Amino acid sequence: MFDMIQNTAIEQFKSIYKDNRDTNHGFKVLKSITIGEDTKDLLILGIMNTWNRYDTCIAVLNPSKEVIQKLEQGCVYTGNSLKRIVSRKCDLMVDLLVKTFKRGWEFKVMRKYLASKP
């Protein structure tokens, strides 16, 4: 399931990047995805930096309302702070570092977190 969430986040990032490639831009998108027979919310957020070309993208599957409110577009979260926010308040989270080049991207998984709601 991590791969599916990661790939969905990457596609969303690329789509937003195409329209905002020359600006510093934070984004936050809440969309519905189907996993098996279930439909769940997927929160995708991150930031694109034109000056350093190291961007971030975070995907959170089935986030609680608290997670949706706490995670803000355009912010970079450290591993511990991100884990504290999503712990036991989502199904899973993938944190990606994105290196942007003139001819494409390189996506590196910084953190994966499998959580469960109480």
PyMOL commands that place a pseudoatom at each C-alpha (Angstrom):
pseudoatom trace, name=CA, resn=MET, resi=1, chain=A, elem=C, hetatm=0, pos=[0.000, 0.000, 0.000]
pseudoatom trace, name=CA, resn=PHE, resi=2, chain=A, elem=C, hetatm=0, pos=[2.955, 2.345, 0.627]
pseudoatom trace, name=CA, resn=ASP, resi=3, chain=A, elem=C, hetatm=0, pos=[3.877, 2.192, -3.063]
pseudoatom trace, name=CA, resn=MET, resi=4, chain=A, elem=C, hetatm=0, pos=[0.364, 3.147, -4.163]
pseudoatom trace, name=CA, resn=ILE, resi=5, chain=A, elem=C, hetatm=0, pos=[0.233, 6.120, -1.767]
pseudoatom trace, name=CA, resn=GLN, resi=6, chain=A, elem=C, hetatm=0, pos=[3.752, 7.186, -2.739]
pseudoatom trace, name=CA, resn=ASN, resi=7, chain=A, elem=C, hetatm=0, pos=[2.947, 7.022, -6.464]
pseudoatom trace, name=CA, resn=THR, resi=8, chain=A, elem=C, hetatm=0, pos=[-0.278, 9.000, -5.985]
pseudoatom trace, name=CA, resn=ALA, resi=9, chain=A, elem=C, hetatm=0, pos=[1.653, 11.686, -4.087]
pseudoatom trace, name=CA, resn=ILE, resi=10, chain=A, elem=C, hetatm=0, pos=[4.326, 11.818, -6.793]
pseudoatom trace, name=CA, resn=GLU, resi=11, chain=A, elem=C, hetatm=0, pos=[1.733, 12.257, -9.543]
pseudoatom trace, name=CA, resn=GLN, resi=12, chain=A, elem=C, hetatm=0, pos=[0.019, 15.029, -7.557]
pseudoatom trace, name=CA, resn=PHE, resi=13, chain=A, elem=C, hetatm=0, pos=[3.375, 16.746, -6.991]
pseudoatom trace, name=CA, resn=LYS, resi=14, chain=A, elem=C, hetatm=0, pos=[4.229, 16.614, -10.706]
pseudoatom trace, name=CA, resn=SER, resi=15, chain=A, elem=C, hetatm=0, pos=[0.818, 17.985, -11.646]
pseudoatom trace, name=CA, resn=ILE, resi=16, chain=A, elem=C, hetatm=0, pos=[1.129, 20.949, -9.271]
pseudoatom trace, name=CA, resn=TYR, resi=17, chain=A, elem=C, hetatm=0, pos=[4.757, 21.544, -10.260]
pseudoatom trace, name=CA, resn=LYS, resi=18, chain=A, elem=C, hetatm=0, pos=[3.860, 21.935, -13.942]
pseudoatom trace, name=CA, resn=ASP, resi=19, chain=A, elem=C, hetatm=0, pos=[1.674, 24.929, -13.108]
pseudoatom trace, name=CA, resn=ASN, resi=20, chain=A, elem=C, hetatm=0, pos=[4.060, 26.470, -10.548]
pseudoatom trace, name=CA, resn=ARG, resi=21, chain=A, elem=C, hetatm=0, pos=[7.577, 25.631, -11.670]
pseudoatom trace, name=CA, resn=ASP, resi=22, chain=A, elem=C, hetatm=0, pos=[8.924, 29.193, -11.419]
pseudoatom trace, name=CA, resn=THR, resi=23, chain=A, elem=C, hetatm=0, pos=[7.579, 30.103, -7.990]
pseudoatom trace, name=CA, resn=ASN, resi=24, chain=A, elem=C, hetatm=0, pos=[8.075, 29.043, -4.400]
pseudoatom trace, name=CA, resn=HIS, resi=25, chain=A, elem=C, hetatm=0, pos=[4.827, 27.291, -3.756]
pseudoatom trace, name=CA, resn=GLY, resi=26, chain=A, elem=C, hetatm=0, pos=[3.283, 25.389, -0.868]
pseudoatom trace, name=CA, resn=PHE, resi=27, chain=A, elem=C, hetatm=0, pos=[0.404, 23.061, -1.555]
pseudoatom trace, name=CA, resn=LYS, resi=28, chain=A, elem=C, hetatm=0, pos=[-2.150, 21.037, 0.383]
pseudoatom trace, name=CA, resn=VAL, resi=29, chain=A, elem=C, hetatm=0, pos=[-4.661, 18.732, -1.308]
pseudoatom trace, name=CA, resn=LEU, resi=30, chain=A, elem=C, hetatm=0, pos=[-7.242, 16.424, 0.238]
pseudoatom trace, name=CA, resn=LYS, resi=31, chain=A, elem=C, hetatm=0, pos=[-8.523, 13.838, -2.190]
pseudoatom trace, name=CA, resn=SER, resi=32, chain=A, elem=C, hetatm=0, pos=[-10.398, 10.549, -2.062]
pseudoatom trace, name=CA, resn=ILE, resi=33, chain=A, elem=C, hetatm=0, pos=[-8.787, 7.336, -3.268]
pseudoatom trace, name=CA, resn=THR, resi=34, chain=A, elem=C, hetatm=0, pos=[-10.109, 3.819, -3.562]
pseudoatom trace, name=CA, resn=ILE, resi=35, chain=A, elem=C, hetatm=0, pos=[-8.208, 1.001, -1.902]
pseudoatom trace, name=CA, resn=GLY, resi=36, chain=A, elem=C, hetatm=0, pos=[-9.834, -2.322, -2.577]
pseudoatom trace, name=CA, resn=GLU, resi=37, chain=A, elem=C, hetatm=0, pos=[-13.488, -1.699, -1.865]
pseudoatom trace, name=CA, resn=ASP, resi=38, chain=A, elem=C, hetatm=0, pos=[-12.885, 1.197, 0.537]
pseudoatom trace, name=CA, resn=THR, resi=39, chain=A, elem=C, hetatm=0, pos=[-12.712, 4.904, -0.237]
pseudoatom trace, name=CA, resn=LYS, resi=40, chain=A, elem=C, hetatm=0, pos=[-10.357, 6.851, 2.015]
pseudoatom trace, name=CA, resn=ASP, resi=41, chain=A, elem=C, hetatm=0, pos=[-9.057, 10.403, 2.268]
pseudoatom trace, name=CA, resn=LEU, resi=42, chain=A, elem=C, hetatm=0, pos=[-5.497, 11.089, 1.198]
pseudoatom trace, name=CA, resn=LEU, resi=43, chain=A, elem=C, hetatm=0, pos=[-3.853, 14.314, 2.348]
pseudoatom trace, name=CA, resn=ILE, resi=44, chain=A, elem=C, hetatm=0, pos=[-0.948, 15.418, 0.153]
pseudoatom trace, name=CA, resn=LEU, resi=45, chain=A, elem=C, hetatm=0, pos=[1.075, 18.486, 1.038]
pseudoatom trace, name=CA, resn=GLY, resi=46, chain=A, elem=C, hetatm=0, pos=[4.484, 19.963, 0.519]
pseudoatom trace, name=CA, resn=ILE, resi=47, chain=A, elem=C, hetatm=0, pos=[6.591, 22.793, -0.760]
pseudoatom trace, name=CA, resn=MET, resi=48, chain=A, elem=C, hetatm=0, pos=[8.421, 23.609, -3.970]
pseudoatom trace, name=CA, resn=ASN, resi=49, chain=A, elem=C, hetatm=0, pos=[11.538, 25.799, -3.677]
pseudoatom trace, name=CA, resn=THR, resi=50, chain=A, elem=C, hetatm=0, pos=[12.878, 27.450, -6.813]
pseudoatom trace, name=CA, resn=TRP, resi=51, chain=A, elem=C, hetatm=0, pos=[16.120, 28.505, -5.145]
pseudoatom trace, name=CA, resn=ASN, resi=52, chain=A, elem=C, hetatm=0, pos=[17.448, 25.127, -3.993]
pseudoatom trace, name=CA, resn=ARG, resi=53, chain=A, elem=C, hetatm=0, pos=[15.503, 22.487, -5.962]
pseudoatom trace, name=CA, resn=TYR, resi=54, chain=A, elem=C, hetatm=0, pos=[15.046, 20.296, -2.913]
pseudoatom trace, name=CA, resn=ASP, resi=55, chain=A, elem=C, hetatm=0, pos=[11.326, 20.011, -2.383]
pseudoatom trace, name=CA, resn=THR, resi=56, chain=A, elem=C, hetatm=0, pos=[9.177, 17.989, 0.001]
pseudoatom trace, name=CA, resn=CYS, resi=57, chain=A, elem=C, hetatm=0, pos=[5.987, 16.033, -0.377]
pseudoatom trace, name=CA, resn=ILE, resi=58, chain=A, elem=C, hetatm=0, pos=[4.068, 14.264, 2.396]
pseudoatom trace, name=CA, resn=ALA, resi=59, chain=A, elem=C, hetatm=0, pos=[1.150, 11.885, 1.898]
pseudoatom trace, name=CA, resn=VAL, resi=60, chain=A, elem=C, hetatm=0, pos=[-1.103, 10.852, 4.790]
pseudoatom trace, name=CA, resn=LEU, resi=61, chain=A, elem=C, hetatm=0, pos=[-3.718, 8.145, 4.293]
pseudoatom trace, name=CA, resn=ASN, resi=62, chain=A, elem=C, hetatm=0, pos=[-6.969, 8.469, 6.227]
pseudoatom trace, name=CA, resn=PRO, resi=63, chain=A, elem=C, hetatm=0, pos=[-5.869, 11.431, 8.377]
pseudoatom trace, name=CA, resn=SER, resi=64, chain=A, elem=C, hetatm=0, pos=[-7.907, 12.569, 11.362]
pseudoatom trace, name=CA, resn=LYS, resi=65, chain=A, elem=C, hetatm=0, pos=[-9.383, 16.083, 11.309]
pseudoatom trace, name=CA, resn=GLU, resi=66, chain=A, elem=C, hetatm=0, pos=[-6.655, 17.081, 13.765]
pseudoatom trace, name=CA, resn=VAL, resi=67, chain=A, elem=C, hetatm=0, pos=[-3.911, 15.972, 11.353]
pseudoatom trace, name=CA, resn=ILE, resi=68, chain=A, elem=C, hetatm=0, pos=[-5.559, 17.837, 8.482]
pseudoatom trace, name=CA, resn=GLN, resi=69, chain=A, elem=C, hetatm=0, pos=[-5.614, 21.017, 10.569]
pseudoatom trace, name=CA, resn=LYS, resi=70, chain=A, elem=C, hetatm=0, pos=[-2.092, 20.700, 12.030]
pseudoatom trace, name=CA, resn=LEU, resi=71, chain=A, elem=C, hetatm=0, pos=[-0.167, 19.927, 8.845]
pseudoatom trace, name=CA, resn=GLU, resi=72, chain=A, elem=C, hetatm=0, pos=[0.244, 23.140, 6.868]
pseudoatom trace, name=CA, resn=GLN, resi=73, chain=A, elem=C, hetatm=0, pos=[1.215, 23.698, 3.275]
pseudoatom trace, name=CA, resn=GLY, resi=74, chain=A, elem=C, hetatm=0, pos=[4.632, 25.174, 2.753]
pseudoatom trace, name=CA, resn=CYS, resi=75, chain=A, elem=C, hetatm=0, pos=[6.106, 23.834, 6.015]
pseudoatom trace, name=CA, resn=VAL, resi=76, chain=A, elem=C, hetatm=0, pos=[8.970, 21.383, 6.323]
pseudoatom trace, name=CA, resn=TYR, resi=77, chain=A, elem=C, hetatm=0, pos=[8.555, 18.860, 9.138]
pseudoatom trace, name=CA, resn=THR, resi=78, chain=A, elem=C, hetatm=0, pos=[11.323, 16.959, 10.889]
pseudoatom trace, name=CA, resn=GLY, resi=79, chain=A, elem=C, hetatm=0, pos=[10.895, 13.243, 11.448]
pseudoatom trace, name=CA, resn=ASN, resi=80, chain=A, elem=C, hetatm=0, pos=[10.035, 13.497, 15.144]
pseudoatom trace, name=CA, resn=SER, resi=81, chain=A, elem=C, hetatm=0, pos=[7.594, 16.390, 14.800]
pseudoatom trace, name=CA, resn=LEU, resi=82, chain=A, elem=C, hetatm=0, pos=[5.867, 14.733, 11.843]
pseudoatom trace, name=CA, resn=LYS, resi=83, chain=A, elem=C, hetatm=0, pos=[5.625, 11.420, 13.694]
pseudoatom trace, name=CA, resn=ARG, resi=84, chain=A, elem=C, hetatm=0, pos=[4.107, 13.133, 16.742]
pseudoatom trace, name=CA, resn=ILE, resi=85, chain=A, elem=C, hetatm=0, pos=[1.448, 14.786, 14.584]
pseudoatom trace, name=CA, resn=VAL, resi=86, chain=A, elem=C, hetatm=0, pos=[0.361, 11.633, 12.714]
pseudoatom trace, name=CA, resn=SER, resi=87, chain=A, elem=C, hetatm=0, pos=[0.914, 9.010, 15.409]
pseudoatom trace, name=CA, resn=ARG, resi=88, chain=A, elem=C, hetatm=0, pos=[-2.294, 6.982, 15.916]
pseudoatom trace, name=CA, resn=LYS, resi=89, chain=A, elem=C, hetatm=0, pos=[-4.213, 9.529, 13.816]
pseudoatom trace, name=CA, resn=CYS, resi=90, chain=A, elem=C, hetatm=0, pos=[-3.898, 8.023, 10.338]
pseudoatom trace, name=CA, resn=ASP, resi=91, chain=A, elem=C, hetatm=0, pos=[-3.429, 4.711, 8.544]
pseudoatom trace, name=CA, resn=LEU, resi=92, chain=A, elem=C, hetatm=0, pos=[0.002, 5.523, 7.108]
pseudoatom trace, name=CA, resn=MET, resi=93, chain=A, elem=C, hetatm=0, pos=[2.294, 8.366, 6.090]
pseudoatom trace, name=CA, resn=VAL, resi=94, chain=A, elem=C, hetatm=0, pos=[5.034, 8.713, 3.477]
pseudoatom trace, name=CA, resn=ASP, resi=95, chain=A, elem=C, hetatm=0, pos=[7.486, 11.648, 3.565]
pseudoatom trace, name=CA, resn=LEU, resi=96, chain=A, elem=C, hetatm=0, pos=[9.365, 12.298, 0.320]
pseudoatom trace, name=CA, resn=LEU, resi=97, chain=A, elem=C, hetatm=0, pos=[12.383, 14.449, -0.510]
pseudoatom trace, name=CA, resn=VAL, resi=98, chain=A, elem=C, hetatm=0, pos=[12.174, 15.612, -4.112]
pseudoatom trace, name=CA, resn=LYS, resi=99, chain=A, elem=C, hetatm=0, pos=[15.203, 16.718, -6.107]
pseudoatom trace, name=CA, resn=THR, resi=100, chain=A, elem=C, hetatm=0, pos=[14.081, 18.744, -9.102]
pseudoatom trace, name=CA, resn=PHE, resi=101, chain=A, elem=C, hetatm=0, pos=[16.172, 18.823, -12.278]
pseudoatom trace, name=CA, resn=LYS, resi=102, chain=A, elem=C, hetatm=0, pos=[15.582, 20.488, -15.655]
pseudoatom trace, name=CA, resn=ARG, resi=103, chain=A, elem=C, hetatm=0, pos=[14.654, 17.139, -17.165]
pseudoatom trace, name=CA, resn=GLY, resi=104, chain=A, elem=C, hetatm=0, pos=[12.820, 15.449, -14.329]
pseudoatom trace, name=CA, resn=TRP, resi=105, chain=A, elem=C, hetatm=0, pos=[12.734, 14.505, -10.684]
pseudoatom trace, name=CA, resn=GLU, resi=106, chain=A, elem=C, hetatm=0, pos=[14.324, 12.155, -8.208]
pseudoatom trace, name=CA, resn=PHE, resi=107, chain=A, elem=C, hetatm=0, pos=[12.078, 11.064, -5.338]
pseudoatom trace, name=CA, resn=LYS, resi=108, chain=A, elem=C, hetatm=0, pos=[13.612, 9.676, -2.150]
pseudoatom trace, name=CA, resn=VAL, resi=109, chain=A, elem=C, hetatm=0, pos=[11.580, 8.278, 0.724]
pseudoatom trace, name=CA, resn=MET, resi=110, chain=A, elem=C, hetatm=0, pos=[12.751, 9.986, 3.906]
pseudoatom trace, name=CA, resn=ARG, resi=111, chain=A, elem=C, hetatm=0, pos=[10.259, 8.352, 6.269]
pseudoatom trace, name=CA, resn=LYS, resi=112, chain=A, elem=C, hetatm=0, pos=[7.465, 5.821, 6.163]
pseudoatom trace, name=CA, resn=TYR, resi=113, chain=A, elem=C, hetatm=0, pos=[5.122, 5.498, 9.071]
pseudoatom trace, name=CA, resn=LEU, resi=114, chain=A, elem=C, hetatm=0, pos=[2.466, 2.853, 9.559]
pseudoatom trace, name=CA, resn=ALA, resi=115, chain=A, elem=C, hetatm=0, pos=[0.027, 4.022, 12.202]
pseudoatom trace, name=CA, resn=SER, resi=116, chain=A, elem=C, hetatm=0, pos=[-3.268, 2.826, 13.549]
pseudoatom trace, name=CA, resn=LYS, resi=117, chain=A, elem=C, hetatm=0, pos=[-6.139, 4.726, 15.027]
pseudoatom trace, name=CA, resn=PRO, resi=118, chain=A, elem=C, hetatm=0, pos=[-7.102, 3.847, 18.615]
for i in range(1, 118): cmd.bond("trace and resi %d" % i, "trace and resi %d" % (i + 1))
show_as sticks, trace
zoom trace
